[in-house]
Each structure stands twice: as structure tokens, then as C-alpha cells.
Amino acid sequence: MRIVDCHVHVGKLDDASSLLRMMDANGVQRMLILSESERISAGKTLENMRALQKFASADRARLGMLAWINPTIPGAARLAERALTEMGYSGLKIIPDHWYAYEPRLEPFWEKMDALKASILFHTGTLYGFEDGSRFCHPEYLEKLVQYPNIRFAMAHVSWPWCEECLAVMGRMKAAVHYQKVGWQSYIDLTPGTPPHIRKQAIANALSFCGGADHIMWGTDSTTGGNLNYQKEILEGDRKIFAELGVDAAQQERMFSGTADEVFPARV
Ligand SMILES: [Zn+2]
């Protein structure tokens, strides 16, 4: 079964061939790696994007890239455009960092992302870091994007602890399909987040509410530069959960790789 980890952070970017070997050992074919986070500087954002681009050039089919963008940085839209149209990035990673997605000042950015048909992985849910930043990361604020129907977006961590709110946004975005001429633009990223005591129920609820696996993708929040043991641990745990829930092979493959490959395709 093809496995794609849709959510991997940058630790060290020194040895792509050893990373590829560790992916082989875990049975993971492709990862989407997020460029290093930068909250303030456009110059540093571009530098981070270039560093990941250089690293991922070792195998562009297997080492996918998401550009870490803070939309409130002046020039952010142009940076995102360069990532998507010139640098081989498959999409963007955004954390609502002390701003709300519905703020009017962000409308020009969303407009540009709509024109680019951008795919965006949003941090949603409690945020371990960024000072007191969690409250900006409620999935409900992403309802704003219904005004930009060409943007596809995934909500990371099933928005834990707001998993129900995450499903509500999924339902709201699905309902929009009936009056807009585009597809269902929202997705769930299963990356933990969800602690063990709730994970199985959260996955079962997501599958049930979304009517199957088509809008669900799998990821781990692993980090490059380490040993990827954490990725293996999550993979084994989730395989077990999928089996216990009776998820068939086709639905498992959709979550493990099909959805991420479709929303964040390789740009070689
Ligand atoms: Zn993460």
C-alpha cells in the first residue's frame, strides 16, 4: 500500500539519502515537508523555501514541499506565488498566528491564492507554541474560505480538541458544493494532535461524518533529521485503528496516500 506522510517538519536538512532510506524502512513512499517556520521576515521565508527546495531536489517525486507562509508579512502573496509556480512547491503551510482568517486585511491574500488555485495545510486546534496562539486556530474561522472556492485546504490535527467543530466545517464546506460550481474544498489531516484516548473515536467520527475517506489524509508531524521512529509508531498505531474500525483496503489507501497525492500533487 502506498503511504504518503502529509505533515513533516524540517529538523536538519543535511542528508537526503539517509532520510530516503529511513522512509524505505518505514514503508513510506512520499512525504510533504514544511519549510522552516518564519513569522516576521519575507527574506527569511524565501531563504527557508530555498533551503528546502535544495534538499528536496534529491528526489522531487518522494520529497514533496509545502511553503511556510505567514500571510500578514508584506509580500507574502508573491512569495506564495513563487513557491507554487516557480519553485516546485505542492502547497502552503499556514498557522493563524495572532490573526483570524476572516479579517478584511487578509482578503487580498486569499484572493490571490484563489487565483492560483492554491492548496493549503492549516494548523488547526490547540497550538503548543506561538505564545497564546491557540484561540486563532479554531477551524470555524476557515469558513471565510467559502468565498474563495478555488482554494483547497486541510485542517491539521483534526483540529483537536475541536474535532466536532472540524467536522462542522467539513459539513459546511460540503454543503457549499450545491450552490458553487466547484468541488468540496475542505479536507481533514489526521496528524496527531488527537491523543490516544480519543484518536480511534476521532477517526471513526471523521469517516462517518464525511461519508468515507475521500477528504481525509494521513500524516504524523514527524521531523527530518531524526530517525523517523515516531513516524513508524504513528503508522503502526493507525494501521491497527483502521483494522479495528473495519476500514477496507481502498479507503485505507485513500487516507494513507490518495488524498494527499491529489490535493498536494508532486511537481517534479
Ligand atoms: Zn505540525
Residues whose N, C-alpha, C, O or C-beta is under 5 A from the ligand:
A	BS01	ZN	D221
